[in-house]
């Protein structure tokens, strides 16, 4: 069976982001059936339809072309003001435009929200899921992943140190691999 290529989109742009650390930890825990790659979103100019006519920004075109090559997508995001970060929403918009050329469509996805707070980014997780419905990303329903108190989960090198979170993350990644396999069968 061929490995499925998964784009990993990290919603936080911060260099020492807890979300980036969690994404990397989850990538290490993924089964061999998945090949995961972080796709950077920080350099994408804000989406403006006026720029998307004959000569869109090259970085938009590159991002869109990269997305086409993946079989699925894993979103790992913080919560900003009870929603997803603007950079993540912008990446969704850039990838779904121009109208009729949605690069996200049909790619099975999953959402992990990571926060230093106790509720684990619940608001961001659900706002992101609302956008995924519209851009036709079938999002894995279970298990849900709201990782709270994340500032206490990593050592100085960014390694995940909490055994129960590591076990949950491994189960999540195996469930995601099954979700991807089910939703890409015959493609």
C-alpha positions in Angstrom: 0.0 0.0 0.0 1.4 3.4 -1.0 2.0 5.9 1.8 -0.5 8.8 2.0 1.1 12.2 1.9 -0.3 14.5 4.5 0.1 18.3 4.7 0.6 19.5 8.3 -0.6 23.1 8.7 0.4 24.7 12.0 -1.7 27.7 12.8 0.9 29.4 15.0 3.7 31.4 13.4 5.7 31.7 16.6 9.2 30.1 16.4 8.9 28.3 19.7 5.2 27.5 19.2 3.6 24.8 21.4 1.5 23.9 18.3 4.6 23.3 16.2 6.1 21.2 19.0 2.9 19.1 19.1 2.8 18.8 15.3 6.3 17.4 15.3 5.5 15.1 18.2 2.5 13.8 16.4 4.4 13.3 13.2 6.8 11.1 15.0 3.9 9.0 16.4 2.2 8.5 13.0 2.0 5.1 11.5 4.2 4.3 8.5 1.2 4.5 6.2 1.4 8.3 6.5 4.2 10.6 5.2 3.7 14.0 6.9 5.2 17.4 5.9 4.8 20.8 7.6 3.6 23.4 5.0 4.5 26.9 6.1 1.8 29.5 5.9 3.5 32.6 7.4 4.6 34.1 4.1 1.2 34.1 2.4 0.0 37.6 1.7 -3.5 38.3 2.9 -6.1 37.0 0.4 -7.5 39.7 -1.8 -9.5 38.7 -4.8 -8.3 41.7 -6.8 -4.8 40.1 -6.8 -6.1 36.7 -8.0 -6.9 37.6 -11.6 -4.3 37.2 -14.3 -1.1 37.3 -12.2 -1.6 36.1 -8.6 1.3 36.4 -6.1 3.8 33.7 -6.8 3.7 32.5 -3.2 0.0 31.8 -3.6 0.5 29.8 -6.7 3.3 27.8 -5.1 1.2 27.1 -2.0 -1.7 26.0 -4.1 0.5 23.7 -6.3 2.0 22.1 -3.1 -1.5 21.5 -1.7 -2.6 19.6 -4.8 0.1 17.0 -4.2 -1.2 15.9 -0.8 -3.8 13.2 0.0 -4.9 14.7 3.3 -4.3 17.5 5.8 -3.7 17.7 9.6 -4.4 21.1 11.2 -2.7 21.9 14.5 -3.8 25.2 15.8 -3.8 27.5 18.8 -6.8 29.5 19.8 -6.8 33.3 19.4 -9.8 35.1 20.9 -11.9 32.0 20.8 -11.2 31.3 17.1 -8.4 30.2 14.8 -5.5 32.5 14.0 -5.7 34.9 11.1 -2.8 33.3 9.4 -4.6 29.9 9.3 -7.8 31.4 8.0 -5.8 33.2 5.4 -4.2 29.9 4.3 -7.6 28.3 4.0 -8.8 31.2 1.9 -5.7 31.2 -0.4 -6.0 27.5 -0.9 -9.7 27.6 -1.7 -9.5 30.3 -4.4 -10.1 31.3 -7.0 -13.7 30.1 -7.0 -14.0 26.7 -8.5 -10.3 25.7 -7.9 -10.4 24.7 -4.3 -7.2 22.8 -3.5 -8.5 21.5 -0.2 -11.6 19.8 -1.7 -11.9 16.1 -0.9 -8.8 15.8 1.2 -9.5 14.1 4.5 -8.5 16.2 7.5 -8.2 16.3 11.2 -8.0 19.1 13.7 -5.8 19.3 16.8 -6.0 22.4 19.0 -3.3 23.1 21.4 -3.3 25.7 24.2 -1.5 26.6 27.4 -5.0 27.1 28.8 -7.2 24.4 30.4 -9.9 24.1 27.6 -7.3 23.2 24.9 -8.4 25.6 22.2 -12.0 24.4 22.0 -13.2 27.5 20.2 -10.5 27.4 17.5 -11.1 23.7 16.9 -14.8 24.3 16.2 -14.4 27.4 14.2 -11.9 25.6 12.0 -14.2 22.7 11.6 -16.9 25.1 10.3 -14.6 26.3 7.6 -13.6 22.7 6.7 -17.3 21.9 6.0 -17.5 24.7 3.4 -14.1 23.8 1.7 -15.1 20.2 1.4 -12.5 18.7 3.8 -14.1 15.7 5.5 -12.9 16.2 9.0 -12.3 13.2 11.3 -15.0 13.3 14.1 -13.4 11.1 16.7 -11.2 11.2 18.6 -11.4 14.9 19.2 -8.2 16.6 20.2 -8.1 19.5 22.6 -4.7 19.6 24.2 -4.7 21.9 27.2 -1.9 22.9 29.6 0.5 22.4 26.7 3.2 24.6 28.3 3.9 21.7 30.7 4.1 18.9 28.1 7.5 19.5 26.5 11.1 19.5 27.6 13.7 22.1 26.6 14.3 20.3 23.4 10.6 20.2 22.4 10.1 16.6 23.2 6.8 15.5 24.5 7.2 14.4 28.1 3.7 13.5 29.2 3.0 9.8 28.7 -0.8 10.0 28.7 -0.7 12.8 26.0 1.9 10.8 24.0 -0.4 7.7 24.2 -3.5 9.8 23.1 -1.5 11.4 20.3 -0.4 8.0 19.0 -4.0 6.7 19.1 -5.2 9.9 17.3 -2.6 9.5 14.6 -3.6 5.9 14.0 -7.3 6.9 13.8 -6.3 9.6 11.4 -4.4 7.1 9.2 -7.6 4.9 9.1 -9.7 8.0 8.3 -7.4 8.9 5.4 -7.4 5.4 4.1 -11.2 5.2 4.2 -11.6 8.6 2.5 -9.0 8.1 -0.2 -10.0 4.5 -1.1 -10.2 4.3 -4.9 -8.5 7.6 -5.5 
